[in-house]
Amino acid sequence: MFNIYEAFKTCDINDDGVVTQNEIGRLMESRGFYVSSKDLNTIMEKFDKDKDGRISYNEFMDEFLPKSPSKVI
C-alpha cells in the first residue's frame, strides 16, 4: 500500500523536512535514472507551490492526493 509520508521521507534525503531539487536528482540517479536539469526544474515548478526552492510535505501531499471535482453551477 502506498504511504505518502514514507514516500516523502524517502525523497527527503537529509531529513530536514523539505525536499530540494538536488535531493530529487540524487534520488533519481540512485534508482538508475538520468534526469536533466530541465526535467528537475519541471518537477520543482509542479510541486513547489510557494516557489521557495523547497518542497514541503504539504506541497508534496497536494500533488499526490486525489483532487475533489469542482461543481460548476
N, C-alpha and C positions, 0 to 999 in steps of 0.2 A: 504494500500500500504506500502511496506517495505521501511523504511528510514534508510539508513546505518549510517548516522550521529546520529540519535536518538538511534539506537542500540548500537553504540559506547559509547554514553553518559550514557546509562543505565549500561554498564559494568564499566565505569569509576566512581566508587562509590564516591571517594573523590574529584572528579572534578579537577584533576591535569594535565589532558591532555594525560595521558597514562593509560594503564590497566596492572595491575600486576597479578601474579599467585594467590595471596591472594584475590584480588578482584573477580577474576573468581570463585574461590572456594566459597566465600561468596555469590555471586550472585546465583550460582547453588543451594547452600543449602537453600537460601531464597525462591527458587522456588520448594523446596521439593525433590531435587536430591542429592544423596550422590555421591561425586566424590573423588576417591582415589588420593593420591599424584602422583601415576604413571600416572593416567589419566590427572591430571593437568600439569604434565611435558610434556606429549604428546601434549597437546593443545599449551603450550608455545613453544615447538620445531617447531610446524607447523606455528604459527603466528609470533613469534619473530625472524624476518629475520636477524637482526644485533646482535642478542644474547646478548643484554644488560639487559635482565631480565624484560623488559617492552615492551608492545605492543603499538606502536604509532598508531595514526589514519590512517596514510598511510599504515602501515603493516596490520591493520585490514581491510582496504578497499581492499588491494591487494588480500586477501583471499576470499572476497565476490563478487567482481566484476567479470563478465564473462571474461574469457581469450580469446583473439582472436587466432584462429588457425594459426599455423606457416605453411608457404608454403615451401615445400621441392622441390627443383628443381633438 
